[in-house]
Amino acid sequence: MDRRRQKRNDQTLCLLDSLVEMTRHRARASFGAGLIKALEGLLPAKKVRLHGIRRNHEPVAPEHPAGMCVCDPLSHADTPANRPAWNRAVIECLEKRAPVALETPADRPGVQTLFPVIDHAGKPVGILTVNGGEIDARSLRLIEGVLRLYLNYSSLLEDSQRDRLTGLLNRDTFIGNVNEIIAEQRKRKNVESFPHPSRRKPPKGEHTFWMGVVDIDHFKRVNDTYGHLYGDEVLILLARIMKSCFRQEDVLFCYGGEEFVVLTKVPWRDDASASFERFRKTVEAYEFPQVGRVTVSIGYALITGKDFPLTVFDRADKALYYAKTHGRNCIFSYECLVREGKLAGDEAEKEMKGTVELFRDDLRPHPPDAGRL
């Protein structure tokens, strides 16, 4: 009896240690990784994966920093013959809101169990997969309990990381997201700081990250003319337009006041430019209630492994300022402006080195309309 009691006590302590380790994370991606580590420690001989959900309900591992975790979405079914069975199991799991068992390929016999990850609003946000043998009743209760804890904690993180008015990520999350991109870029040595204009595409399999800073033109005039209530409505509607224009994997921030930030991963500069231009045109054509037409100016810059988050922001902000002083309702690339001599090259060199002076300057908060025309 004492031995059995000791075993239960050890299991309880192991569970507590796993939950403490999981909930110490503040970044959602790290928290998802903590969930996997906790379950793999609690489920002997089990391989656990957590996948995000695209709009078509196909599970994927989002590659951008705001993703749930980094894992291979086809690790269980990387043979074409098993892909249809995987798709059917995913649909069944999400429709029934219940675990679904799937036999793995013949070369790796076993059972994979899919668990739906449903947020508090009833929206599917992920698929948890557990590879190994069949799951007994105790393990099933354990997995479902840890998943509920994960969702409760995720909800708290989500509330703390979102701007209350627009629903976009807030400024507090900005540094962490950009730092993850910079860390990823440091591992890739063949991405140049200033891509040569003659190179249409990066090396095969490579992508580039870009930061765009968006500012509403004459927003102070909107507030002064129609009142802050309509000004807030413009911000809310603009955020909705951003969500519809940019991809699900792009990361959107309400940076402060009428200023927004977009982080996008695309093959090359032309793709980033086309994405920002599509958004600009959509805003220009939109009829805002009472206010009418509103336009935006956009500056964007490349993110490299040599950067700091705020130095990248400073470069994109300089391109934005150029747009504000050259007609508004337009977009400019920082790198192109430097190459064309429209921004001083010596300033560019200082920014690329991430000098302490620039870093300190950028730590100061930007009040609404500060430095804007």
Secondary structure, 3 states (H helix, E strand, C coil): CHHHHHHHHHHHHHHHHHHHHHHCCCCHHHHHHHHHHHHHHHCCCCEEEEEEECCCCCEECCCCCCCCCCCCCCCCCCCHHHHHHHHHHHHHHHHHCCCEEEECCCCCCCEEEEEEEECCCCCEEEEEEEEECCCCHHHHHHHHHHHHHHHHHHHHHHHHHECCCCCCECHHHHHHHHHHHHHHHHCCCCCCCCCCCCCCCCCCCCCEEEEEEEEECCHHHHHHHHCHHHHHHHHHHHHHHHHHHCCCCCEEEEEECCEEEEEEEECCHHHHHHHHHHHHHHHHHCCECCCECCCEEEEEEEECCCCCHHHHHHHHHHHHHHHHCCCCCCEEEHHHHHHCCCCCHHHHHHHHHCCHHHHHHHCCCCCCCCCCC
